[in-house]
Amino acid sequence: MPRFVVLRHELPAGSARSSHWDLMFETEAALRTWAVDADLTLVHDQPAEALAPHRLAYLDYEGPVSGDRGSVTCWDRGQFEIERDEPGRFVARLAGERLRGQLTLAQEPGAHSWRVSFAAEPISG
């Protein structure tokens, strides 16, 4: 199964963008990446920004980001299974250390913006 990682991206003071989480999904050549502003376990439906593909090295990387763009730390990682992947919609079942359940990224109709939602699987006793 392919891997995913959620990195906490802390940006330097004075950056044009605020610190955020990067959701990264492994493909054959790169990581499909979206940025979200809040922890997915706290805010289950929120805006997401599609970013350019990132290097596969980020699956296992923590530390400074080149070009004085802050640093990243791993917040979660695991494997995922694609349930739906078509233009404007990406749905995956996550099996991570923190995130276990269905993640949906949907592009808003007629816009470049995206929304992400996460439905956690119930914890069985």
C-alpha positions as MATLAB code, in Angstrom:
seq = 'MPRFVVLRHELPAGSARSSHWDLMFETEAALRTWAVDADLTLVHDQPAEALAPHRLAYLDYEGPVSGDRGSVTCWDRGQFEIERDEPGRFVARLAGERLRGQLTLAQEPGAHSWRVSFAAEPISG';
ca = [
       0.000    0.000    0.000;
       1.195    3.547   -0.648;
       2.181    5.765    2.256;
       1.002    9.140    3.478;
       2.470   11.662    5.878;
       1.101   14.727    7.663;
       3.830   17.243    8.409;
       3.502   20.213   10.736;
       5.120   23.029    8.760;
       6.336   25.814   11.037;
       7.142   28.933    9.041;
       9.506   31.722   10.088;
       8.079   34.889   11.632;
       7.032   37.382    8.994;
       6.134   34.750    6.378;
       3.295   35.563    4.004;
       1.515   32.364    5.065;
       0.939   31.032    8.570;
       2.209   27.710    9.878;
       0.052   24.792    8.718;
      -0.181   21.038    8.143;
       0.915   19.454    4.838;
      -1.085   16.380    3.777;
       1.109   14.299    1.460;
       0.139   11.188   -0.476;
       2.643    8.924   -2.209;
       2.378    8.414   -5.964;
       4.958    6.734   -8.172;
       6.895    9.932   -8.840;
       6.042   12.468   -6.125;
       3.806   13.385   -3.199;
       0.396   14.882   -3.959;
       0.200   17.665   -1.405;
      -2.428   19.896    0.181;
      -1.976   22.430    2.997;
      -4.568   22.821    5.761;
      -4.606   25.327    8.595;
      -5.979   23.177   11.431;
      -5.457   19.743   12.927;
      -7.818   17.285   11.193;
      -8.740   15.676   14.520;
     -10.108   19.032   15.740;
     -11.652   20.567   12.608;
     -13.220   17.918   10.401;
     -14.259   20.151    7.477;
     -11.997   22.991    6.425;
     -10.395   24.729    3.447;
      -7.390   23.077    1.826;
      -4.881   24.491   -0.630;
      -3.493   22.260   -3.376;
       0.283   22.627   -3.544;
       2.813   21.578   -6.151;
       3.949   17.951   -5.875;
       6.694   17.426   -3.296;
       9.686   15.085   -3.293;
       9.143   11.554   -1.986;
      11.925   12.205    0.534;
       9.386   14.092    2.705;
       7.782   10.745    3.631;
      10.659   10.234    6.068;
      12.011   13.755    6.573;
      11.921   16.082    9.558;
      13.978   19.238    9.822;
      14.648   22.542    8.083;
      13.092   23.278    4.695;
      15.420   24.726    2.061;
      15.199   28.392    1.113;
      14.578   29.554    4.698;
      10.998   28.214    4.566;
      10.882   27.020    8.168;
      10.917   23.417    9.326;
       8.710   20.336    9.285;
       7.975   17.669   11.872;
       5.993   14.512   11.362;
       2.551   14.688   12.960;
       1.222   11.431   11.489;
       2.175    8.773    8.974;
       0.844    5.510    7.707;
      -0.640    3.835    4.666;
      -3.647    4.716    2.565;
      -5.948    3.125    0.048;
      -7.552    5.227   -2.680;
     -11.327    4.882   -2.778;
     -11.921    7.529   -5.450;
      -9.509    9.586   -7.533;
     -10.888   11.783  -10.266;
     -10.492   15.428  -11.253;
     -11.630   17.570   -8.336;
     -12.136   14.680   -5.891;
      -9.720   12.484   -3.939;
     -11.024   10.036   -1.335;
      -8.736    7.751    0.641;
      -8.976    5.429    3.618;
      -6.143    6.268    6.019;
      -4.459    3.836    8.374;
      -2.132    6.113   10.300;
      -0.869    6.414   13.844;
      -3.373    9.233   14.582;
      -5.664    9.386   11.567;
      -7.702    6.254   10.900;
     -10.707    6.684    8.663;
     -11.857    8.310    5.458;
     -10.330   11.531    4.165;
     -12.042   13.438    1.359;
     -10.533   16.305   -0.612;
     -13.027   17.982   -2.939;
     -12.512   20.933   -5.222;
     -15.262   23.481   -4.906;
     -17.311   23.796   -8.119;
     -16.083   26.557  -10.412;
     -13.172   27.437   -8.098;
      -9.547   26.551   -7.534;
     -10.148   26.103   -3.809;
     -10.534   22.737   -2.090;
     -12.144   21.451    1.115;
     -10.923   18.588    3.227;
     -13.045   16.497    5.553;
     -12.100   13.582    7.727;
     -14.383   10.930    9.186;
     -12.605    8.938   11.887;
     -13.300    5.252   12.239;
     -14.926    4.323   15.548;
     -12.509    2.817   18.042;
     -13.528   -0.743   18.780;
     -13.220   -1.938   22.358;
];
